[in-house]
Amino acid sequence: MRPFSSKLAFAVAAGSLALCAGAGQAQDRPTLRTDGTIVAMPPIAESSVAITPDKYEAYVERLEATEAVKRLIASFGYYRSANLPAETVALFTQDGRVDYDGGQWVGHPALTRLFEGRFRQAALAGTRGPQANVLNEGYVLQPVIDVAADNRSASARFREIHYLGKRGESQLYGAMLYEAVFTRNDRGWAIRSLVPCLAWQTDYHEDLSKAKLPDYPKAAPVLYPEAADGPDRLSSQLCTPWPYGGITPPMHYPHPVTGEHINKP
């Protein structure tokens, strides 16, 4: 059986050819059933808009790329919530990198240090999978995805709301903002770079107006191997958490109406 995307591309391409077949002639147009078969629909009037099969194919590929990136983003959230560092790292390219907390981790060994170390709560140190009495929930949402014209790379911005804690000891909630770049290779899509910025975080029962302010600006992190889970090098990416203001990380995409880039620090 041919893949669904190929059938869809064929169906819409055939429809476009029918629209442009001849002046004054109504043509049957194909449609796609849910079982994947292609059947004829009632005739439609001639259209003056010529849409080529190549354009339809490119449109379908763009939709597939967008869905693949959405799946990567969702998987990132689920694996992090399930305390699965190895599966999280496997979402990245071999030379993938993360800029976090003033440092940059590059490649799978470094990313393993990060996701097994400072990028998860201390209550999960040295563990794998969900742990009794430990709350580790993160929900990713609001993705804005832009696929490159060649369908070989994409950029995305998304948000995470998280709830963290250990029964009888601590309970936190907060939010992260992410900017990510994705790439497609022979194996499919993967994350090439990720910039997470803490937007805000506080104790669940604490009065936010009286919460302890986060350290800002932070001192430069100690590099690996002096720090066991440290970064490979320093990062130029700046994150400004609440209440200090700023839009970090910067938005990769222009305003959808005005076309202007928003570059507030």
MIVOVEX-553369 format. One record per residue (C-alpha): x, y, z; residue number from 1. Coordinates in Angstrom, 3 decimals. Layout:
N
- X  Y  Z  NUM
...
This chain:
265
- 0.000  0.000  0.000  1
- 1.325  3.460  -0.885  2
- 1.922  5.841  2.056  3
- -0.981  8.118  2.909  4
- 0.983  11.229  2.015  5
- 1.679  9.934  -1.473  6
- -2.005  9.182  -1.992  7
- -2.936  12.615  -0.761  8
- -0.417  14.269  -3.039  9
- -1.704  12.209  -5.966  10
- -5.319  13.078  -5.208  11
- -4.825  16.798  -4.940  12
- -2.463  16.869  -7.908  13
- -4.994  15.024  -10.021  14
- -7.621  17.506  -8.884  15
- -5.506  20.415  -10.031  16
- -4.994  18.844  -13.437  17
- -8.733  18.381  -13.744  18
- -9.307  22.029  -12.938  19
- -6.945  23.118  -15.701  20
- -7.882  20.473  -18.272  21
- -9.813  22.608  -20.733  22
- -11.943  25.700  -21.219  23
- -15.636  25.229  -20.614  24
- -15.272  21.560  -19.704  25
- -16.316  20.266  -16.293  26
- -14.159  17.442  -15.043  27
- -14.603  14.794  -12.388  28
- -12.367  15.552  -9.408  29
- -10.880  12.825  -7.259  30
- -11.163  12.778  -3.486  31
- -9.608  10.652  -0.779  32
- -11.686  8.390  1.453  33
- -10.691  7.675  5.047  34
- -9.687  4.135  3.999  35
- -7.148  5.569  1.556  36
- -8.991  4.818  -1.699  37
- -9.462  7.491  -4.359  38
- -12.912  7.992  -5.879  39
- -14.501  10.448  -8.306  40
- -16.584  13.390  -7.085  41
- -19.225  15.328  -9.028  42
- -17.851  17.649  -11.722  43
- -16.831  21.189  -10.872  44
- -16.475  24.256  -12.993  45
- -13.183  25.189  -14.583  46
- -10.795  27.239  -12.422  47
- -8.494  29.905  -13.762  48
- -5.963  29.171  -10.985  49
- -3.324  26.681  -12.106  50
- -1.967  24.690  -9.164  51
- 0.675  22.247  -10.256  52
- 1.268  18.783  -8.773  53
- 4.726  19.977  -7.661  54
- 3.138  22.718  -5.552  55
- 0.778  20.230  -3.955  56
- 3.648  17.851  -3.234  57
- 5.619  20.657  -1.572  58
- 2.554  21.619  0.487  59
- 2.065  18.046  1.688  60
- 5.753  17.747  2.608  61
- 5.483  20.976  4.597  62
- 2.480  19.634  6.512  63
- 4.342  16.401  7.243  64
- 7.368  18.346  8.479  65
- 5.199  20.448  10.788  66
- 3.563  17.344  12.258  67
- 6.957  15.674  12.760  68
- 8.231  18.714  14.679  69
- 5.058  18.787  16.799  70
- 5.638  15.129  17.671  71
- 9.245  15.838  18.691  72
- 8.143  18.695  20.940  73
- 5.447  16.565  22.574  74
- 7.847  13.635  23.004  75
- 10.381  15.931  24.650  76
- 7.757  16.914  27.216  77
- 6.595  13.346  27.883  78
- 10.125  11.924  28.240  79
- 11.152  14.702  30.598  80
- 8.053  14.189  32.744  81
- 8.692  10.430  32.819  82
- 12.311  10.985  33.949  83
- 13.794  9.317  30.866  84
- 17.073  11.163  30.182  85
- 18.401  8.677  27.599  86
- 15.211  8.873  25.545  87
- 15.298  12.669  25.788  88
- 18.895  12.793  24.510  89
- 17.980  10.453  21.621  90
- 15.647  13.162  20.273  91
- 18.744  15.232  19.375  92
- 21.194  14.978  16.503  93
- 24.604  13.549  17.402  94
- 26.035  17.078  17.480  95
- 22.927  18.568  19.068  96
- 23.386  21.313  21.633  97
- 21.537  22.951  24.514  98
- 22.219  26.482  25.788  99
- 21.090  26.623  29.392  100
- 21.901  28.596  32.518  101
- 24.897  30.342  30.947  102
- 26.505  27.226  29.466  103
- 26.394  25.149  26.284  104
- 26.321  21.354  26.180  105
- 27.257  19.817  22.803  106
- 26.832  16.205  21.669  107
- 25.098  13.221  23.258  108
- 27.601  12.617  26.104  109
- 27.299  16.249  27.195  110
- 23.504  16.233  26.834  111
- 23.384  13.103  28.994  112
- 25.279  15.007  31.701  113
- 22.769  17.822  31.433  114
- 19.537  15.808  31.449  115
- 20.797  13.489  34.178  116
- 22.116  16.465  36.146  117
- 21.052  20.053  36.538  118
- 18.174  19.980  34.045  119
- 16.026  17.822  36.318  120
- 14.990  18.194  39.930  121
- 17.354  16.975  42.631  122
- 14.813  14.444  43.958  123
- 15.332  12.375  40.779  124
- 19.133  12.268  40.895  125
- 20.508  8.835  40.026  126
- 17.095  7.431  39.022  127
- 15.296  6.447  35.829  128
- 11.562  6.556  35.293  129
- 8.801  7.903  37.554  130
- 9.617  7.677  41.263  131
- 7.261  7.159  44.184  132
- 6.374  10.378  46.049  133
- 8.084  12.582  43.420  134
- 5.983  14.924  41.288  135
- 7.644  15.679  37.937  136
- 5.040  16.968  35.490  137
- 5.739  19.265  32.551  138
- 3.166  20.289  29.931  139
- 4.372  21.716  26.603  140
- 2.042  24.017  24.698  141
- 1.692  27.000  22.349  142
- 4.098  25.802  19.628  143
- 4.877  28.251  16.820  144
- 6.576  26.242  14.055  145
- 8.232  27.536  10.890  146
- 9.506  25.045  8.318  147
- 12.236  26.120  5.903  148
- 11.426  26.256  2.195  149
- 13.525  23.163  1.472  150
- 11.776  21.142  4.216  151
- 15.162  20.208  5.673  152
- 15.053  22.356  8.811  153
- 12.546  24.096  11.050  154
- 12.395  26.462  14.010  155
- 9.914  26.431  16.875  156
- 9.019  28.319  20.023  157
- 7.005  26.631  22.761  158
- 6.171  26.927  26.434  159
- 6.315  24.486  29.341  160
- 4.282  24.671  32.543  161
- 5.775  22.414  35.216  162
- 4.877  21.088  38.643  163
- 7.724  19.647  40.706  164
- 7.981  18.329  44.215  165
- 8.575  15.583  46.715  166
- 5.895  14.468  49.131  167
- 6.364  16.016  52.550  168
- 9.344  18.120  51.466  169
- 8.778  20.531  48.588  170
- 6.365  21.634  45.865  171
- 7.175  24.061  43.090  172
- 5.481  25.255  39.950  173
- 6.732  27.450  37.158  174
- 7.192  27.938  33.439  175
- 9.917  27.614  30.808  176
- 10.163  29.140  27.342  177
- 12.013  27.293  24.583  178
- 13.429  28.153  21.185  179
- 14.525  25.162  19.134  180
- 15.960  24.334  15.715  181
- 15.166  21.007  14.072  182
- 16.794  19.243  11.162  183
- 15.860  16.362  8.893  184
- 18.333  13.672  7.908  185
- 18.081  10.154  6.498  186
- 16.594  8.887  9.774  187
- 13.956  11.600  10.012  188
- 13.613  14.739  12.108  189
- 15.645  15.522  15.231  190
- 16.436  18.472  17.502  191
- 19.617  20.276  16.490  192
- 19.630  23.018  19.117  193
- 17.542  23.999  22.124  194
- 17.507  27.147  24.256  195
- 15.425  26.803  27.449  196
- 14.804  29.877  29.602  197
- 13.140  29.803  32.994  198
- 10.283  32.318  32.877  199
- 9.240  32.031  36.530  200
- 9.124  29.527  39.380  201
- 7.889  29.644  42.966  202
- 6.651  27.516  45.832  203
- 3.109  26.325  45.152  204
- 1.713  27.816  48.395  205
- 3.890  30.894  48.473  206
- 2.657  34.427  47.960  207
- 4.329  35.380  44.681  208
- 4.682  38.988  45.815  209
- 6.809  37.782  48.737  210
- 8.741  35.085  46.868  211
- 12.525  35.070  47.001  212
- 13.888  36.708  43.860  213
- 15.903  34.459  41.546  214
- 19.621  35.096  41.194  215
- 20.184  37.488  38.301  216
- 22.499  38.011  36.626  217
- 24.034  34.642  37.381  218
- 27.713  33.931  37.701  219
- 29.300  32.034  34.800  220
- 28.942  28.257  35.258  221
- 31.928  26.039  36.029  222
- 32.839  24.012  32.947  223
- 33.191  20.254  32.564  224
- 35.152  18.332  33.799  225
- 35.713  20.575  36.809  226
- 31.938  20.400  37.322  227
- 30.708  16.834  36.772  228
- 27.507  17.953  35.036  229
- 28.939  21.235  33.721  230
- 28.746  22.604  30.188  231
- 31.427  22.221  27.523  232
- 31.693  25.972  27.074  233
- 30.030  29.228  28.039  234
- 26.930  30.402  26.195  235
- 26.045  33.824  24.852  236
- 22.319  33.125  25.278  237
- 20.764  35.386  27.911  238
- 17.707  34.468  29.982  239
- 15.881  37.018  32.128  240
- 13.379  35.390  34.531  241
- 10.496  37.138  36.257  242
- 10.448  39.784  37.674  243
- 13.324  41.253  35.665  244
- 11.489  41.494  32.345  245
- 12.587  40.808  28.790  246
- 11.593  38.365  26.067  247
- 14.032  35.503  26.318  248
- 14.933  33.510  24.428  249
- 14.339  35.849  21.439  250
- 11.439  34.974  19.130  251
- 12.699  33.414  15.903  252
- 9.632  34.384  13.874  253
- 8.329  37.733  12.583  254
- 4.993  39.216  13.574  255
- 2.365  37.329  11.497  256
- 0.629  40.546  10.393  257
- 3.238  43.328  10.325  258
- 6.227  41.156  9.447  259
- 8.360  42.928  12.060  260
- 10.772  41.036  14.303  261
- 10.345  41.551  18.029  262
- 13.803  41.858  19.535  263
- 13.146  43.133  23.055  264
- 16.049  41.927  25.251  265
